[in-house]
């Protein structure tokens, strides 16, 4: 029996690989001779670095970079040496969780630290980049990141503009002549699941500005500045397109990556699944196992288990999902490729107990064992 396991992390409890190992343990109790392959998955957001780096035999680097408010923060990213790939979560350097709620103001938050991570990875011989851009505290159009990579953004007097969205008000000139030469050798795959343009009623300022601390007056100003920035960028980068779907992701990071670094904006889970090569294994699998911490109606809206199930159904493979908990509306998953799902909690307990790594591992192993005992029964009757 061949089994493919691709379970998203259980936040605050099990990593993607830990969840997979626990599931495999339960399966092996019933089918000790089965061929089980665990694939790391994430949707490009939190957990992407851990999942891909651990699952693909990489290592992590922890470096000090400029945080969203200009303070120093420790940021972790992954390096997969076999493919010269760096795995980066933007939120590690410019995430909203790094900014106390009382200090949230996108006029002054910067993406500079993201550029510092990229530059560090280039120094480590990385030339391929997987970047998740969710959870940002910024609205600077990615200018901070680009400044850290050697791009020049200056005012009418030739001085560098200040960091943050407010600096865009003074932007007069863009010069790429001093950008890191190695960037021409690099490819950037950007996990981007939103389709917002850079500007306008559906742009990053209007849609995401409020959660980053922007009031209506700030939103109007930032939108105007970003439009001027986009028009200026077109003078040197004709393919710049502020209306391209995803340009408004992460306060304009989608626009920056696509315009200045040749980045491709991709669906997060589809991109990660392609990187792991899971489809090749699913073709020959007898069962496909997926899951996440909480299974609900949002699971089918492009989240990791739905991505796994979609591939499995291309080859008519049965799909089983495990989760920490399920909601009353989770039944919709049965209509989107997940044939059956099972919560792993086995007794009444507190949230802290449920999230305990050892407890969760045991629950996953024991639940998967019972599910595969039922499968064993049906397999024997079929014979």
N, C-alpha and C positions, 0 to 999 in steps of 0.2 A: 504494500500500500504506500502510495506517495502522497504526502500532505504538505501543502504550502501554508505557512503561518505568517500573517502580516497584521499585527495588532498595534494600534496607536498607543501612545503612552497613557497611563492613568495618572493624571496630573496630581502631584503631591504624594504619589505612591510608587507605581512601577514605571520604569522606562519602557520603551517599545520592545527592546530586546529582552528585558526581564519578564515582561508579560508573555512574550513568545516562548521563553525557556520554561516558564511555569506551565504553559499550555502543553508544551512538548512532553514535560514530565508526566502529566496525566495521561497523555496518549500512549506513551511508552509502557505504562503499567498494563495497558490492555493489548497493545500491538508492539511488542518489544522489537520486532524485526522491521517495523515500518521505516520508510525513508522520509524523514521530516526536515524541511528546510525553513529556517526563520529569516524573514526579511524585515529590516528596519523601515518603519514608515513614520511620516509626519506630513503635515499639510503646508509646510513652509513657515509656520509660526513657531511658537515656543516648543522646544523639544527637537527641532530639526537638527541642530548641531549635534546633540547627544545621539539621536537615532542614527543619523548617517555616519557619524565618525566612528561610533562603536560598531555598528553593523557592517561597515565596509573596511574595517581593519585600520582605521586612521588613528590620529592622536590629537589631543587638544592643546592649544596654546592659550595662555592667559597673559594679557598685556595691559598696561596702563594707558588709557586714552582719554581724550577730552569728552566729558559727559555733556548732556544736553544744555546744562546751565554754565558750561565752561569749567566745571570742577573736574578733577581726575576721578575716573572710575576704572575698576578692573573689568575687562571684557574677555570673554572666552570665545574662541572660534575653533573650528576643526580643520585639520589638514589630512587629506587622503593622498599619501605620497605616491601610490601606484598610478594615479591619474593626474598628479600635480594639481589637485583640486582643493580649494578652500571653501569651507561651508560656514556661512556667516548669518547671524540673526541681527538685523539692524537694531533691534531693541536692546541688545547688549551694550550698545554705546549711546543710543539716542531714544531709548524707550520711555514711555510715559510713566512707567513705574519707578523710574529714577528721579522723578520730579515730584516733590511733595505737592499735594493738591493746592495748597495756598500759594504756591510759587508757579503754577502752570500759566504760561503766557507765551504763545507761539511767536510773538514778535521777537523774542530773545533766545529761544531755544535753537540749537544748531545740530547739524548732521556731521560736523567736522570729525568726530570720533570714528564714524563709519569709514571715512576716507583713510584714517590712520590705520585701521585694521587691514584694509585692502593693501595699503602700502607695505605694511609689515608682512603680509602674506606673499606679496610679490618678492620681497627680500628673501623669503623662504622658498623661492623658485616655483610658487604657485602661478599657474597661468589660466586655470579654469576656475570660475567662481559660481557658486550656488548661493544666492542671497535671498533670505526671507525678509520682507519689508513691512511686516505687521507690527502693530503696537507702538507707533512712533509718537513722540511728543512735539514734533517739528512741523513747520510749514514754510521752510526756506527754499523750496524747489530743488533741494539737493545741492545747493551752492556750497554749503559748508563742506560736504564730502569732496566736492570737486576742488575746492581750495586746498584741502589736505593732500590732494593728488597733483598739485602743481599748477592747476588752472588759475588764471588771474581774473578777478572780478573787481573792477575799480570804478571810482567816482569820476566826476568831470575834472578833478585835479590830479588824477592818476594815483590816488591812494586806495588801498584795499578797503572795500566796503565792510562795515561791521558784521559780525556774525548774527544769524537769526533772520527772520522774515523782514524785520525793520530795515536791514541793510539793503534790501532790494529797492527800497525807495530811492537810494542814492546811485543805483547801478547805471553806469554810462558806457562801460566797455568790457568786452570779454575777450581774453587772449589765451589760446591753448598752446602757445609755442613752448612754454616751460613745463608742460605736463609730463609726468613720468614717461620716458621713452618706452618702457616695457608694456605700457597699456596697449600698444598696437599689437602685442602678441597675445593679449588676454581675451577671453570670452566670458560673458556674464549672462547667466540664466537667472531670471528674477521671478521668485514666487509671488505672483500678484493676482489675487482673486477678485479684486474690485475693478470695475469698468469705468470709473469716473474720469472725466476729462480734467485738465489742469484748472480751468477757469469756468466761471459762470454759475448758474443756479445749482448745477450738479457737480461743481468743482470741489477741490479739496478744502478750500477755505470755508465755503458755505456748508458742506456736509460734515466735515470732520473737525473744523475749527472750534466749534463750541465745546467738544469734549476735551480739547487741549487748552481751554481757558480763554478763548476768543469771544468778545462781545460783538454785537452787530456792526458797530463802527469799525472795529479791527478787521472784521471779515470783509467789509467793503474795500478797505484800504489794501489788504493783502491780495485780494482778487485782482485789483487794478495793477498792483506791482508785479504780480506773477504774469499777467498778460503782457506787460511791457518787457519783462525778462524773456518771455517766449519769442516775442517779435525780434528782440535783439539777437537772440540765439540763432534765429533763422538766417541772419546775415552771414554768419560763418558756417552754419550747419543747416543747409537747405532742407534736409529731411526732418527737421524739428517740426513736431506737430502737437500742439497743445490739446487737440481734440482726439488724439489717438486713445482708444480705450485703455485705461489704466495709467494714463499720464498723471492723474491726480492722486495716485496711490501714495500713501505715507507722506503727505504734504508736498507732493511734487517729485518724490524720488523716482517714480516711474518715468517721468519726463527726463530727468537728469541721466538716468542709466541708458535710456533708449537714445537720447540725443547725442550725448557726449562720449559714451562708452560703448555704443553699439549693442547695448543689452537687449535681450529678448524677454518680453513679459509673458509669463506662462502661468497656466493654472497650477497652483501649488502641489496638490496631491499627484496630479498626472506627471508633473516634472520629477517628483521624488520617486514615483514608481518606475519611471523610465530609467532613472539613474541606477536603481537597484537591480534592474533586469528581471523583475519578478514574472513578467509575462511569459518568458521562455519556460519557466518552471511550471507555471499554472497550466500550460498546454498539456502537460503529461500528469498533472496531479489528479488524484482521486477525490480529494476534498480540499477546500480552501477555507482557512480560518482567519477571521478578522475581528475587529472590535475596537472599543474605546472606553474611556472612563464612564461616560454617560451616553446611552443610546436614546435618541429622541427624534422628533420629526425633522430637526435640523440636520441630522446625520445624512439625509439624502440630498442636502443642498451643497454637494461638492466636498463633503468632509471625507477623511481618509477611508473609513470602511466602505463608503459608497464607491470610491474610486477602485478599491480592490474588487468589490463585487461586480462592478461594471466590466472589468477585464475578465473575471471568471465566467461571466455569462456569455461572453463572446465565444467561449468554448464549451458552453452548457455544463459547467462544473457546479456541484452543490456547494453552497456557501453557508457557513455557520459563524455566528458572531457571539463573542462574550463581552460583558461589560460590568462595570461596578454596580450600576443601577440602570433601570429603564423607566421611562415615563409613560403615562397612559396613551400618549399619541405615538409611541414607538412602533406600533403595528404597521405604520406606513412603510417601514423598512422592508417588510415582507413583499411589498409591491415594487421594490427597487433593487432586487438582486440578492437580498439576504433571506435565505430560505427559512432559517430559524435562529432565534437569538436567546441567550440565557444570561441572566444576572448571576454573578458569582457569590453574592452574599449568602451565607448558609445559616446564619443565626441573627437574632436581634442583637445589635451592638451599637456603640457610639460611633460618630463620624471619625474620631481619632483612631478608634480600633480598626475601623474599616480601611482607613488609609495607611495603617501600619504596614510597612513593606513586607515583613515576614508573614503577617496575617493575610495580606492580599495575594502573595505568592501561593500560600497554601490553599486559599479559596479557589484560585484559578486552576491549580493542579487538580484539586479534588473535583471541581465541577467538570473540567474537561474529561477527566477519567470517567465519570458517570455518563456523560454524553456518548463517549466512544464505547462504553459497555453496551449501550443501546444499539449503536451502529454494529458492533460485533454480533449481537443477537440477530439483527436483520441480515447481516452478511452470511451467517451460518444457515439461516432459514432459506435464503436465496439459493444456496448450494444444495 
